[in-house]
Amino acid sequence: MDLNNVFSQNEKWIEQKLEVNPDYFSDLSKGQNPEVLYIGCSDSRVTAEDLMGAQAGEVFVHRNIANMVISIDLNVMSVLNYAVNHLKVNHIVVCGHYFCGGVKAAMQAQDLGILNPWLRNIRDVYRLHKDELNQIYEENDRYNRLIELNVQEQCINLLKTAAVQKAYKERNLQVHGWVFDIHSGKLNDLKIDFEKELKEIMEIYNLGT
């Protein structure tokens, strides 16, 4: 990407939007009312709006390495609370992607410096599911299954929060776990039974909201 061309490309983009709708930017300036909070990976190949076919204003987006929902990460928790309590989204999507470099890095026996505490959360997912994962012989298949399980665990982390528990009771907020297949471009719904998952964790994580 040539940064010298960014501003000229921006001008062309403005022209294209105004050709379709002369009020495009004045409409955008009136505010946002997204239905969905999307938590995805920072990978440059995986952009939320493109893979969902979404338009500006339809999706509130947070991205980090390996689409993590960590309770002490003030960034993701601030995004979550703003989206749920102020924007009143009705759906939260955690979307991972196959061949995720963050997940693969977490499984390497090497010191990655400042990344160590972040990636340890992925190693914890492996620990929780090691019996299943250790039975998968092919390395890429094992990593890709860990990517699915990581999405599942991050969705469960969402269910542990007061914001999600309260919104679930008030307006039946829905949580979804997806994985994007970079090889095919296909978006896959893991069809996780979150009603069941919520019931199983509430004995410990019920915050009485």
N, C-alpha and C positions, 0 to 999 in steps of 0.2 A: 504494500500500500504506500503510495507516494503522498506524503502529507502536504506537499505543495499543491496537490489537486483537490484537497478536501473542500476548500471554500468555493471553488468553481462547481464542484459536484453538488454542494449544498444549494447553490443558485439553481442548478438544473432540477434538483429535487423539489424546490419551492415552486418552480414553474409547472412541473408535472402535477403537483397537488392542486394548484390553483386552476389548472385547465379542467380538472375533473369537478372541483368544487371551489368557486371563488371565495366562499366563506370558511374554507377549511381551517385556517389558523385563528380566525376570530372565534370559531366554534370551540377550538381546542382551548383557547384562553379562558373560557367560561368555567372550567373546572373538570374534574375527572369523577367518574362513577363506575369503576371497574367491578366486575362480578367475581373476578378470580385473583387470588394471590398465587404467583408462580415462584417456587423456590427451586432454582436450577444450578447447574455447574457453571463456573466461570470460563470453561473451555471456549476458545474463540470460534470453534466450529458449530456450536450449539446455541442458537439465538431463539429466545422464547417466542417472539412474535412470528418469526418466519416459520418455525415448525408447527405452530398452532394455526397459522393463517389468520392471526389476529390483527386488528387495526389499532392505531394509537388511541389510548384511553380505555381499552377493553381489559388490559391485564396489568396488574401491579407486580413488578418484578424485583426479586432479590436473587443474586447469584454469588456463590462462593466456591471454593475448591471442594469438589465432590458433593455439592448440594447438601451440606450438613445443617442440622438444626440442633445447636448446642446451647444448653440452658444458660450458660454463663457468657455467651457471645452477645454483647449488648446490641450489636448491629442487627443480627437476625431477629432478636427479641423485640427490638424497637420497630422493625419493619412489620413483624407479626402483629404487634399490638395496634399499630396505626391502621393496618389493613383491616383487622377484625373489629376494632372498637370505634374507629372513626370513618373509614371508608365503607364499613359494613359489607365486606365481601361475603359471598355465600359458598364459595369453594376455595380450598387451598390445595394446590398441586405441588407435590415433591417430584421432580423429574430428574432422573439420572440418565446416563447414556453408556452404552456398551463401549468397551475399550477406553475407559476413563483413566487418564494418567494419574490422577490423585489416588484412586483406589489401588492401582498397581504400585505406585510409589510407597503406599502404606505397607505393602507386603514385602518390600525389599529390606534385607538386613543391612541397613546402612544409616549413618547419622545424617539427617537432613536439616540439622540446625533448628531454626525457628519454626520449621514445619513439623517438628517432632510432636509437640503437644496437640496440634490440630489433627495430624494423621493418626495419632493414638486412638482417637474416637472411632476410626474405621477399623483399627486392629481390635477394638473392643467388640465390634460387630462380628468380626471373624471368630473371636473367642466364644461368643454366644452361640454361634452356628458351626463350630469347628467339626462336629461329628458328621454333619451333612457335607461340608465343603471338603474335608479330607478324603472323602470317598470319590471325589471327582478327579480323575487321573490327568486329563488334559488341562494344562495350565490356563490357557485362554478361557476355556469353559468354566474353570473354577473362579477366575477373576470376574467373568460376566455374571455368574451366579451370585458372587459377593456384591456386585453392583446392585442386583435386584434386592438382595437382603438388606443392603445399606439403605436403599430407598424405603423399604418397609420399616426399618428401625427409626429412620428420621420422621416418618409419618407417626409412629408411636410416640416419639418425642414431642410432636405437636399435641397429641392427645393428652399428654401429661401437663400441659400448660393451663393456667386459669382462664386465659383469654379464649382458648378453643373450647374448653369445657362449658364455660358460660354461654358462648355463642351457640353451641350445640343444643343446649337446653332452650334457649330463647328463640332460635330461628332455624334449627336443624342444619347448622353449618356442616358441610361435607368435606372430608379429606380424601385425597386421591393419590395413589402412587403410580407413576408412569416411568417407562424407560424408552429413550430414543435410540433407535438402531442406526448408527452412522452409515453402515454399509448399504442399507436399503432406503433410508429416509423415513422408515415407518415408525410411528409412535405407538407404543404398546402399553395398554392398561394392565397392570398387574392384578387387578380385580381382588384386592385385599379386603377381607371382611372386617371393616373397621368397627362395626357394631359389636362383633365378637371380641375384637382386640380391646375395645374400650371397656367392656364388661370385665375382661380378665385383669386389666391393670387398675381398675377403680378401687379395689380393696386397699391398695397401697398409695395410689396417686390421686385419690379423690380430694379435691381442694375445697369442697363444700360450697361451690359457687351456685 
